[in-house]
């Protein structure tokens, strides 16, 4: 199961999901690299990796890097949803940026968006639908 801060991020995010959403929390993912959540937002499907930013870094396992790069290479849609503990706003990155996200924050690309968790589902859905 996910660590407490990520669990809190998931609960806050989940509260804001629209009625027409389907989700699965992936529990037994140790070593597989599979993201935390599979999400369908009114017809738009994606995977979402939840990360807590601590000291301007996030912890991304080698298995997660491999999963996202492989999934992305095959045209799969996945994102990193990241937040500093206690922050009201969250950052969304595409999984193609996973290697940069392993670096410290000043090396990260610009996020797809930075917004409140209440606005994140609509933002996420628009990025899934519009693609690259």
Secondary structure, DSSP 8 states (H G I E B T S, - for coil): ---HHHHHHHHHHHHT--SSEEEEE----TTT---SEEEEETTEEEEEEEEEEBTTB----HHHHHHHHHHHHTT--EEEEEEETT-SEEEEEEGGGHHHHTS-GGGS---SEEEEHHHHHHHHHHHHHH--
